[in-house]
Amino acid sequence: MINNLNIMLPEIFLSLSIFSVLMIGVFIKNSFNIVFNLTSLIIVVAVAIILSSPNNVEKIFLNSFTRDAFSNYFKILILLSSLFVINSSKNFIIDNKLDKFEYPIIILLSILGMFFMVSANDLILFYLGLELQSLSLYILASIDRDNLRSTESGIKYFVLSALSSGLLLYGCSLLYGFTGSTNFDFIAVELTKENTGAVFAMVFILVGLAFKVSAVPFHMWTPDVYEGAPTSITSYFAVVPKVAGLALLIKFMFIPFSNILLEWQTIIIFLSIASMILGAVAAMIQKNFKRLLAYSSIGHIGYALAGVATGSVSGYESAIVYISIYVIMNIGAFSCLYLLKKDGKYKENISDLSGVSKKHPLLAISLLIILFSLAGVPPLGGFFAKFYVFVAVLEREMYALAIIGLLTTVMSAFYYLKIIKTIYFDDSLITFELTKNKTAQVSIFTSCMILVTFFLYPSVLNNIVNSLFAS
């Protein structure tokens, strides 16, 4: 019993912490700052708990919950990215009167759902974690109740996400019906035999997971929700749920569906190619920076899915490296938006960046580094992220996928360069009052430093990721 509790210590700690800060929020007036600071402390303590726990494989509750190096890595990535996202956006939250004590608590609830998702070794536990995360995200998307755009984005996300969750649940029930178990390990054994019904179920599950990571053609919610939701929520949507979604996708391909590679590989290849092409083409005509980042994120998920499509351990590893660097780039990109303020309003149109380099050279060079990295320009971190994926794809002799990936990379460079041209060569339209947001500045500096120096020690991240599949 004690050992079981020790294995689930991060989840138990997070659950008790949520109940505690909820009581503080309810009984203390104007408690946003207290709850917010406690939330940051809870995240830091949770990281320490996970770092102190062993990485050996432990399965409890009839093998439905797993603690291993894979789940520990993704939990730490979820926590650290959440910490940077919420702290860099604190000033924005207060300025836009979103400083309700429920805000950080809902963030913690979504993190708890993601924890159960990445540790799940059973369809039931996986779905419970997914719904806890989804319900939290529905609320976050429409948290600015007085803003029509925010409310609209919340409704769009709720309706489409509910549909995808229904399809995913239908797939899970079919998989249980055709294999006789909800446990991932048992399903993998059953799928060594020919099982047409289970393949049919797998398609529904992939549709649901593709929606969660906003892969084409299940991306339709992403641009509207990214643009309509408050920027602080958009930055969270763009980073943290993507990490959990990709972790889950890799886990499904690696364990329950490992024996039906040929059946799901074609689907993942299609999702990857469609996401890369649409992400590259649709972003070219965007005028809103958040909407452009939405299509950019769709394209980036396409590259990560190319690694998953190989069906090899090296491919999965390249996808994990990719999502890790993607997180760093997006935290930096959104942190830059928190500094662009004029007459008390935060600006988010690309044209608003005109001539920023003349008045704010440090911000301009930071955006230059982040945008070049997103475009995959060497020797920045984004280049290595794409490089590892393409190497894994070429090792499996999937030449068409690699060629399409390279072509879309060149195409996507166009809209990143267009923003850089606006920053450096266009005449200044607005003189920004750069907000004194220290945490956003720290996030930008950290992001840029990692991206610039990544080529010096790429083995640090590679060695960590390589160890995830060692067991």
C-alpha positions in Angstrom: 0.0 0.0 0.0 2.8 2.4 1.0 4.7 1.5 -2.2 1.5 2.2 -4.3 1.1 5.6 -2.7 4.8 6.4 -3.3 4.5 5.6 -7.0 1.5 7.9 -7.3 3.0 10.6 -5.0 3.0 13.4 -7.7 -0.7 12.8 -8.5 -1.6 12.6 -4.8 0.4 15.7 -4.0 -1.2 17.6 -6.9 -4.8 16.5 -5.9 -4.4 17.5 -2.2 -2.8 20.8 -3.3 -5.7 21.6 -5.5 -8.2 21.0 -2.7 -6.1 23.2 -0.3 -5.7 26.2 -2.7 -9.4 25.9 -3.6 -10.3 26.4 0.1 -7.9 29.3 0.4 -9.5 30.9 -2.7 -13.0 30.4 -1.3 -12.5 31.7 2.2 -10.0 34.6 1.6 -11.1 37.6 -0.3 -9.1 38.9 -3.3 -6.9 35.8 -3.1 -5.7 35.7 -6.7 -2.1 36.6 -5.8 -1.9 34.1 -2.9 -3.4 31.3 -5.0 -1.2 32.2 -8.0 2.0 32.1 -6.0 1.0 28.9 -4.2 0.3 27.4 -7.7 3.8 28.2 -8.8 5.2 26.7 -5.6 3.1 23.5 -6.1 4.5 23.1 -9.6 8.1 23.5 -8.4 7.6 21.0 -5.5 5.9 18.5 -8.0 8.9 18.8 -10.3 11.2 18.0 -7.3 9.1 15.0 -6.3 9.3 13.6 -9.8 13.0 14.2 -10.1 13.6 12.4 -6.8 11.6 9.3 -7.9 13.3 6.4 -9.6 12.8 5.8 -13.4 12.4 2.0 -13.2 9.1 0.7 -14.5 6.4 0.3 -11.8 2.8 -0.8 -12.5 0.1 -0.6 -10.0 -3.7 -1.0 -9.7 -3.9 -4.1 -11.9 -1.3 -2.6 -14.3 -3.5 0.3 -15.2 -1.1 3.0 -13.9 2.6 3.1 -14.9 5.5 5.1 -13.5 8.6 5.0 -15.7 11.2 7.2 -17.3 8.8 8.0 -20.2 6.0 9.3 -18.0 8.4 11.1 -15.6 10.0 13.0 -18.5 6.6 14.2 -19.9 5.3 15.1 -16.5 8.4 17.3 -15.9 8.0 18.9 -19.4 4.3 19.6 -18.7 5.1 21.2 -15.3 8.0 23.3 -16.4 6.2 24.6 -19.5 3.1 25.4 -17.4 5.3 27.2 -14.9 6.9 29.4 -17.6 3.5 30.0 -19.4 1.5 31.1 -16.4 4.2 33.2 -14.8 5.1 35.1 -18.0 1.4 35.8 -18.5 0.6 37.1 -15.0 0.7 40.8 -15.9 -1.6 40.1 -18.9 -4.0 38.3 -16.7 -4.2 41.2 -14.2 -4.4 43.9 -16.9 -7.3 42.1 -18.6 -9.2 41.6 -15.3 -8.9 37.8 -15.5 -7.3 37.6 -12.1 -9.9 35.2 -10.6 -8.5 32.7 -8.1 -10.1 29.9 -10.1 -7.7 30.6 -13.0 -4.5 28.9 -11.6 -6.6 26.2 -10.0 -8.1 25.1 -13.3 -4.6 25.1 -14.7 -3.6 22.7 -11.9 -6.7 20.5 -12.7 -5.7 20.3 -16.3 -2.1 19.3 -15.3 -3.5 16.6 -13.1 -5.6 15.2 -16.0 -2.4 15.2 -18.2 -0.5 13.3 -15.5 -3.1 10.5 -15.5 -3.0 10.5 -19.3 0.8 10.0 -19.7 0.8 7.4 -16.9 -2.2 5.5 -18.1 -1.7 1.9 -19.1 -5.5 1.3 -19.4 -8.2 2.7 -21.6 -10.4 3.7 -18.7 -7.7 5.6 -16.8 -6.6 7.2 -20.0 -10.1 8.5 -20.8 -10.7 9.8 -17.3 -7.4 11.8 -17.5 -8.3 13.1 -20.9 -11.7 14.3 -19.8 -10.3 16.0 -16.7 -7.9 17.9 -19.0 -10.6 18.7 -21.6 -13.2 20.0 -19.1 -10.5 22.3 -17.6 -9.6 23.6 -21.1 -13.2 24.2 -22.0 -13.5 26.6 -19.0 -10.1 28.3 -19.8 -11.0 28.9 -23.4 -14.1 31.0 -22.4 -12.8 32.4 -19.1 -13.2 36.0 -20.3 -17.0 35.9 -20.0 -17.5 39.5 -21.0 -15.6 39.1 -24.2 -17.6 37.8 -27.2 -14.6 36.3 -29.0 -13.5 34.4 -25.9 -17.0 33.0 -25.3 -17.3 32.0 -29.0 -13.9 30.3 -28.9 -14.9 28.4 -25.8 -18.1 27.1 -27.4 -16.3 26.1 -30.6 -13.7 24.2 -28.7 -16.3 22.6 -26.4 -18.6 21.4 -29.3 -15.7 20.0 -31.5 -13.8 18.5 -28.6 -16.9 16.8 -27.3 -17.4 15.3 -30.7 -13.9 14.0 -30.9 -14.1 12.7 -27.3 -17.2 10.8 -28.3 -15.5 9.2 -31.3 -12.5 8.4 -29.1 -14.7 6.8 -26.5 -16.5 4.8 -29.2 -13.1 3.5 -30.4 -12.1 2.5 -26.9 -15.3 0.6 -26.4 -14.9 -1.2 -29.7 -11.3 -2.0 -28.8 -12.4 -3.5 -25.5 -15.1 -5.5 -27.3 -12.7 -6.9 -29.9 -9.8 -7.7 -27.5 -11.6 -8.4 -24.3 -9.5 -6.0 -22.2 -8.9 -2.3 -21.5 -5.2 -2.9 -20.5 -2.6 -1.7 -23.0 -0.3 -4.8 -22.5 -3.1 -7.3 -23.0 -4.4 -5.4 -26.1 -0.9 -5.6 -27.6 -0.9 -9.3 -27.1 -4.3 -9.7 -28.6 -3.3 -7.7 -31.7 -0.6 -10.2 -32.6 -3.5 -12.2 -34.1 -5.5 -10.9 -37.0 -8.3 -8.7 -35.6 -10.1 -6.5 -38.2 -12.5 -5.1 -35.6 -9.6 -3.8 -33.4 -8.1 -2.1 -36.5 -11.5 -0.4 -37.0 -11.4 0.7 -33.4 -7.9 2.0 -33.8 -9.1 4.5 -36.5 -11.6 6.1 -34.1 -9.0 6.4 -31.4 -6.5 8.0 -33.8 -9.2 10.5 -34.9 -9.7 11.6 -31.3 -6.0 11.9 -30.6 -5.4 13.8 -33.8 -8.0 16.4 -32.7 -6.2 16.8 -29.3 -2.9 17.6 -31.1 -4.7 19.6 -33.8 -3.5 17.6 -36.8 -5.2 18.1 -40.2 -8.0 17.4 -40.9 -9.1 17.7 -37.3 -7.5 21.1 -36.8 -10.6 23.3 -37.5 -10.9 24.6 -34.0 -7.3 25.7 -33.6 -7.1 29.1 -35.5 -10.4 30.4 -34.1 -9.7 29.3 -30.5 -6.1 30.6 -30.6 -7.3 34.0 -31.9 -10.4 34.4 -29.8 -9.1 33.2 -26.4 -7.1 35.6 -24.2 -3.4 35.4 -25.1 -2.5 33.9 -21.8 -4.8 31.0 -22.5 -3.7 30.7 -26.1 -0.1 30.3 -25.0 -1.2 27.5 -22.6 -3.2 25.8 -25.4 -0.3 26.0 -27.8 2.2 24.4 -25.5 1.1 22.2 -22.7 -1.8 20.1 -24.1 0.3 19.4 -27.2 2.9 17.8 -25.0 0.4 15.5 -23.3 -1.3 14.7 -26.6 1.9 13.7 -28.4 3.0 11.6 -25.4 -0.3 9.8 -25.6 -0.1 9.2 -29.3 3.5 7.8 -29.0 2.3 5.6 -26.1 -0.6 4.1 -28.1 1.7 3.4 -31.1 4.5 2.0 -28.9 2.4 -0.3 -26.7 -1.2 -1.4 -27.7 -0.8 -0.8 -31.4 2.8 -1.9 -31.8 1.8 -5.1 -33.6 -0.4 -3.4 -36.2 2.2 -1.0 -37.5 1.2 -1.3 -41.2 -2.4 -0.6 -40.4 -1.8 2.7 -38.6 1.3 3.9 -40.3 -0.5 5.1 -43.5 -3.0 7.1 -41.3 -0.2 8.9 -39.4 1.7 9.6 -42.7 -1.4 11.2 -44.1 -2.0 13.3 -40.9 1.7 14.4 -41.0 1.7 15.4 -44.7 -1.7 17.2 -44.5 -0.6 19.1 -41.3 2.8 20.1 -42.8 1.2 21.4 -46.1 -1.8 23.2 -44.5 0.4 24.7 -41.8 2.8 26.1 -44.4 0.2 27.4 -46.9 -2.5 28.8 -44.6 -0.1 30.7 -42.4 1.1 32.8 -45.4 -2.1 34.9 -45.5 -2.6 35.5 -41.8 -2.4 39.0 -40.4 -3.0 38.2 -36.7 0.2 36.9 -34.9 -1.8 34.4 -32.7 -3.6 33.0 -35.7 -0.3 32.6 -37.6 1.1 30.8 -34.6 -2.0 28.5 -34.7 -1.2 27.4 -38.2 2.5 27.3 -37.4 1.7 24.8 -34.5 -0.4 22.7 -36.9 2.7 22.5 -39.2 5.0 21.7 -36.3 2.8 18.8 -35.2 3.0 17.5 -38.7 6.8 17.3 -38.4 6.5 15.6 -35.0 4.0 13.1 -36.5 6.5 12.3 -39.2 8.8 10.9 -36.5 5.9 8.9 -35.0 5.0 7.6 -38.5 8.3 5.7 -38.8 7.1 3.3 -36.1 10.7 3.0 -34.8 12.2 3.9 -31.5 14.5 6.4 -33.1 11.4 8.0 -34.7 9.6 8.3 -31.4 12.7 9.8 -29.9 13.0 12.3 -32.6 9.3 13.3 -32.1 10.0 13.8 -28.3 13.1 15.9 -29.0 10.9 17.9 -31.5 8.1 18.6 -29.1 10.6 19.6 -26.4 12.2 22.2 -28.6 8.8 23.3 -29.9 7.8 24.1 -26.3 10.8 26.3 -25.8 10.2 28.2 -29.1 6.5 28.8 -28.4 7.1 29.9 -24.8 9.5 32.5 -26.2 7.2 33.6 -29.0 4.2 34.2 -26.7 6.3 35.9 -24.1 7.2 38.5 -26.7 3.5 39.3 -27.2 3.2 40.1 -23.4 5.6 43.0 -23.9 3.8 44.7 -26.8 1.4 47.2 -25.2 0.0 50.5 -26.4 -2.5 52.7 -24.6 -3.2 49.9 -22.1 -4.0 47.4 -24.8 -1.9 44.4 -25.9 -1.2 44.3 -29.6 -1.3 41.0 -31.6 -1.4 42.0 -35.3 1.7 41.3 -37.4 1.6 44.9 -38.8 1.9 46.2 -35.2 5.5 44.9 -35.2 6.5 47.4 -37.9 9.9 48.9 -37.1 10.1 47.4 -33.6 13.9 47.0 -34.1 14.4 50.8 -34.2 13.0 51.4 -30.7 13.4 48.0 -29.0 16.4 46.2 -30.5 16.6 43.5 -27.8 13.0 42.5 -28.3 13.6 42.5 -32.1 16.7 40.2 -31.9 14.8 37.9 -29.5 12.0 37.6 -32.1 14.6 37.1 -34.8 16.1 34.1 -33.0 12.8 32.5 -32.1 11.3 33.0 -35.7 14.5 31.7 -37.3 14.4 28.7 -35.0 10.7 28.1 -35.9 11.7 28.2 -39.5 14.5 25.6 -38.9 17.5 27.8 -39.7 20.8 26.4 -38.6 22.5 26.3 -36.1 19.4 27.1 -33.9 17.5 24.5 -31.9 14.6 24.4 -34.3 17.0 23.2 -37.1 18.1 20.2 -35.0 14.5 19.3 -34.1 13.7 19.0 -37.8 17.1 17.3 -38.6 16.5 14.5 -36.1 13.0 13.8 -37.5 14.2 13.7 -41.1 17.1 11.4 -40.2 14.7 9.0 -38.5 12.3 9.2 -41.6 15.2 8.5 -44.0 16.4 5.6 -41.9 13.1 3.9 -42.6 13.4 4.8 -46.3 10.3 7.0 -46.3 11.7 9.3 -48.9 8.4 10.9 -50.1 7.6 12.0 -46.5 11.1 13.5 -46.1 10.9 15.4 -49.4 7.4 16.8 -48.6 8.7 17.8 -45.1 11.7 19.6 -46.6 9.6 21.4 -49.2 7.1 22.6 -46.5 10.0 23.7 -44.4 11.1 26.0 -47.2 7.5 27.2 -47.7 7.0 28.0 -44.0 10.2 30.0 -43.9 8.4 32.6 -46.1 5.9 33.7 -43.4 8.6 33.7 -40.7 10.8 35.9 -42.9 7.8 38.1 -43.7 7.5 38.9 -39.9 11.3 39.6 -39.7 11.0 41.9 -42.6 8.2 43.8 -40.9 10.2 44.1 -37.7 13.5 45.3 -39.3 12.6 47.0 -42.6 9.1 48.5 -42.3 8.5 52.0 -41.0 7.4 52.1 -37.3 3.6 52.6 -36.9 3.3 52.2 -33.2 5.7 53.2 -30.3 5.2 50.5 -27.7 5.3 51.0 -24.0 7.2 47.8 -23.2 5.6 46.3 -20.1 7.8 45.8 -17.1 7.1 42.1 -17.1 10.2 40.5 -15.6 9.0 36.9 -15.9 8.2 37.3 -19.6 11.7 38.8 -20.1 13.2 35.8 -18.3 11.2 33.4 -20.4 12.4 35.1 -23.6 16.0 35.2 -22.5 15.9 31.5 -21.4 14.2 30.5 -24.6 16.7 32.4 -26.8 19.7 31.1 -24.9 18.7 27.5 -25.2 17.9 27.8 -28.9 21.2 29.6 -29.6 23.4 27.3 -27.6 21.7 24.0 -28.3 24.1 23.1 -31.1 27.0 23.1 -28.5 25.5 20.3 -26.4 22.7 18.5 -28.3 23.7 15.3 -26.7 22.3 16.5 -23.3 18.7 16.3 -24.5 19.3 13.3 -26.8 20.8 11.2 -24.0 17.8 11.9 -21.7 15.3 11.1 -24.5 17.3 7.9 -25.5 17.0 6.6 -22.0 13.1 6.8 -22.1 12.8 3.7 -24.2 15.8 1.8 -22.6 13.5 -0.1 -20.3 
